[in-house]
């Protein structure tokens, strides 16, 4: 069944139909006002304490929480109904859909007051932020369909669409990704680049058959990079046995120890439900359950995690502010103890400033961790390619390359790309672990940096070795084989003729044809064996050349990605070291000022400090309540 969808700008005033909303409870708007009470209270304290650095840090935490969005990546193999499903969820024809259309670029859909489309370009080596450029809705297909026709399509990371929808206003963003076609697909690189920034994943596999081995293999990689995964089965209206397929899929997941929800949907029924505003039909389509799952489970979990991180950031500011005020109050209250307080603060300042030195322990941990990670990633890549070469040469030895080369080329390309993608997954996991290890030197949470960690897209090589590249041929054909046999037979005739000089003529005439036939067949077999061995040698050389080039490219990309990760971690933790140094310096300066000040000035400052400290428990309670949700 061919379905063609044109892409156009949705009306700004368009809202979700009653059928779309009837089967899921309404989610309240984000309680941003209540959530920001703790931050506003804390800002009053840091401003009263004259700590502009903590002011900036508190604002950054509040802004990061207010902008928190649950990003859901929609992934799966080609022609599984991903784009149609995304359109049905958004209730707008945003993703091009047709039997002959394949998605080439990720397309992100999020909330906006007015409809808009923007290109998000790839992150350059010297850029801190991605560049963006707005385009018209009619231009979307030229970027997201295969092959892209826009001139600057290669430099585009994703296409971002904004539309006014209550579903997305609740904190949801959807990303339609290219079909992976198996873990080794070239398009898998684009999909993999989306996963690190995704909070949840909808893994799409239609109801035509149970999960295949490549799908399960890719699902394992997805789970390793994103903990919230849901299996969605579209096209249940096309396949009456979809319930049996769901049972089989549930069995596959349970045997692998995976607790993943499965939701079956029908895009066709969804479209009819929206057109007719039929709530019962919408419930039968399964989209009511899917929308409710995204809003009540995925968005809720992401919001809860973000709230906990937000509360932790505010508490860290309090933990830094309160000791400074306590030290200052101690100096102001007891001048005789001021010298000891100053000595302690000088020691703390020296310790904090040591974090800014190149020889600081966190710098060493980062340097050693990056070196170890580079070595492990390189070793993992080399090990994978050695296994590929071993298996490839074994396959060549067991078959005639001229007869199996097309299938062999596809298999080799798939294995190479699979290895590169798996190597990329290792790089991502270990980079997050490295950030966690370095953060222990600061007694800080690593989540803030890992959320913003940009890791370059995995490199894939799509130039598979071809039959023409090897110069191989299956043989010389009937004429060539006959000529080779004739040449061998002539040699046998000459041999018989030499022997016939000493033998009766009748015997020579009888033996000559038989000997010529035997020698001719032997010569032909030797020629075929020689040609086969030559083809195998050429095939092995082609494999070595191809894998060497692929490994060289992937290794270079991995090293570049690691350098970029190292710079990000270094800058982040150096900024943290600067904050700690500023905090101790401010405490020391306040203590020294208290020593030099008059009694009247000390009394005045004590009243200010005590007032701030009196408010700390109330703010701390607000932060604790925020973390509890």
Secondary structure as the mmCIF struct_conf table of DSSP 4:
data_model
#
loop_
_struct_conf.conf_type_id
_struct_conf.id
_struct_conf.beg_label_comp_id
_struct_conf.beg_label_asym_id
_struct_conf.beg_label_seq_id
_struct_conf.end_label_comp_id
_struct_conf.end_label_asym_id
_struct_conf.end_label_seq_id
STRN STRN1 UNK A 5 UNK A 5
HELX_LH_PP_P HELX_LH_PP_P1 UNK A 9 UNK A 11
TURN_TY1_P TURN_TY1_P1 UNK A 12 UNK A 13
HELX_RH_AL_P HELX_RH_AL_P1 UNK A 18 UNK A 21
TURN_TY1_P TURN_TY1_P2 UNK A 22 UNK A 23
BEND BEND1 UNK A 24 UNK A 24
HELX_LH_PP_P HELX_LH_PP_P2 UNK A 25 UNK A 30
HELX_RH_AL_P HELX_RH_AL_P2 UNK A 32 UNK A 35
TURN_TY1_P TURN_TY1_P3 UNK A 36 UNK A 36
HELX_RH_AL_P HELX_RH_AL_P3 UNK A 37 UNK A 48
TURN_TY1_P TURN_TY1_P4 UNK A 49 UNK A 50
HELX_RH_AL_P HELX_RH_AL_P4 UNK A 52 UNK A 66
TURN_TY1_P TURN_TY1_P5 UNK A 67 UNK A 67
STRN STRN2 UNK A 70 UNK A 76
BEND BEND2 UNK A 77 UNK A 77
TURN_TY1_P TURN_TY1_P6 UNK A 78 UNK A 79
BEND BEND3 UNK A 80 UNK A 81
HELX_RH_AL_P HELX_RH_AL_P5 UNK A 82 UNK A 90
TURN_TY1_P TURN_TY1_P7 UNK A 91 UNK A 91
BEND BEND4 UNK A 92 UNK A 92
BEND BEND5 UNK A 95 UNK A 95
STRN STRN3 UNK A 97 UNK A 97
TURN_TY1_P TURN_TY1_P8 UNK A 99 UNK A 100
STRN STRN4 UNK A 103 UNK A 103
BEND BEND6 UNK A 105 UNK A 105
STRN STRN5 UNK A 106 UNK A 111
BEND BEND7 UNK A 113 UNK A 114
STRN STRN6 UNK A 116 UNK A 121
HELX_LH_PP_P HELX_LH_PP_P3 UNK A 122 UNK A 124
TURN_TY1_P TURN_TY1_P9 UNK A 125 UNK A 126
BEND BEND8 UNK A 128 UNK A 129
STRN STRN7 UNK A 132 UNK A 135
HELX_RH_3T_P HELX_RH_3T_P1 UNK A 137 UNK A 139
TURN_TY1_P TURN_TY1_P10 UNK A 140 UNK A 140
HELX_RH_AL_P HELX_RH_AL_P6 UNK A 141 UNK A 144
STRN STRN8 UNK A 145 UNK A 145
BEND BEND9 UNK A 146 UNK A 147
HELX_LH_PP_P HELX_LH_PP_P4 UNK A 148 UNK A 148
BEND BEND10 UNK A 150 UNK A 150
TURN_TY1_P TURN_TY1_P11 UNK A 151 UNK A 152
HELX_RH_3T_P HELX_RH_3T_P2 UNK A 153 UNK A 155
STRN STRN9 UNK A 156 UNK A 163
HELX_RH_AL_P HELX_RH_AL_P7 UNK A 166 UNK A 169
TURN_TY1_P TURN_TY1_P12 UNK A 170 UNK A 171
STRN STRN10 UNK A 172 UNK A 176
BEND BEND11 UNK A 181 UNK A 182
TURN_TY1_P TURN_TY1_P13 UNK A 183 UNK A 184
TURN_TY1_P TURN_TY1_P14 UNK A 186 UNK A 187
HELX_RH_AL_P HELX_RH_AL_P8 UNK A 188 UNK A 195
TURN_TY1_P TURN_TY1_P15 UNK A 196 UNK A 197
BEND BEND12 UNK A 199 UNK A 199
STRN STRN11 UNK A 200 UNK A 204
TURN_TY1_P TURN_TY1_P16 UNK A 207 UNK A 208
BEND BEND13 UNK A 209 UNK A 209
HELX_LH_PP_P HELX_LH_PP_P5 UNK A 210 UNK A 212
HELX_RH_AL_P HELX_RH_AL_P9 UNK A 213 UNK A 225
BEND BEND14 UNK A 227 UNK A 227
STRN STRN12 UNK A 229 UNK A 233
TURN_TY1_P TURN_TY1_P17 UNK A 236 UNK A 238
TURN_TY1_P TURN_TY1_P18 UNK A 240 UNK A 241
HELX_RH_AL_P HELX_RH_AL_P10 UNK A 242 UNK A 255
TURN_TY1_P TURN_TY1_P19 UNK A 256 UNK A 257
STRN STRN13 UNK A 262 UNK A 264
HELX_RH_AL_P HELX_RH_AL_P11 UNK A 267 UNK A 276
TURN_TY1_P TURN_TY1_P20 UNK A 277 UNK A 277
HELX_RH_AL_P HELX_RH_AL_P12 UNK A 279 UNK A 285
TURN_TY1_P TURN_TY1_P21 UNK A 286 UNK A 286
HELX_RH_AL_P HELX_RH_AL_P13 UNK A 287 UNK A 293
HELX_RH_PI_P HELX_RH_PI_P1 UNK A 294 UNK A 299
HELX_RH_AL_P HELX_RH_AL_P14 UNK A 300 UNK A 333
HELX_RH_3T_P HELX_RH_3T_P3 UNK A 335 UNK A 337
HELX_RH_AL_P HELX_RH_AL_P15 UNK A 338 UNK A 354
TURN_TY1_P TURN_TY1_P22 UNK A 355 UNK A 356
BEND BEND15 UNK A 357 UNK A 357
TURN_TY1_P TURN_TY1_P23 UNK A 358 UNK A 359
HELX_RH_AL_P HELX_RH_AL_P16 UNK A 361 UNK A 398
BEND BEND16 UNK A 399 UNK A 399
HELX_RH_AL_P HELX_RH_AL_P17 UNK A 401 UNK A 439
HELX_RH_3T_P HELX_RH_3T_P4 UNK A 440 UNK A 442
TURN_TY1_P TURN_TY1_P24 UNK A 443 UNK A 443
BEND BEND17 UNK A 446 UNK A 446
HELX_RH_AL_P HELX_RH_AL_P18 UNK A 447 UNK A 451
TURN_TY1_P TURN_TY1_P25 UNK A 452 UNK A 452
HELX_LH_PP_P HELX_LH_PP_P6 UNK A 456 UNK A 459
HELX_RH_AL_P HELX_RH_AL_P19 UNK A 467 UNK A 470
TURN_TY1_P TURN_TY1_P26 UNK A 471 UNK A 471
BEND BEND18 UNK A 474 UNK A 474
HELX_RH_AL_P HELX_RH_AL_P20 UNK A 477 UNK A 500
TURN_TY1_P TURN_TY1_P27 UNK A 501 UNK A 502
BEND BEND19 UNK A 503 UNK A 503
HELX_RH_AL_P HELX_RH_AL_P21 UNK A 505 UNK A 596
BEND BEND20 UNK A 597 UNK A 597
HELX_RH_AL_P HELX_RH_AL_P22 UNK A 599 UNK A 628
#
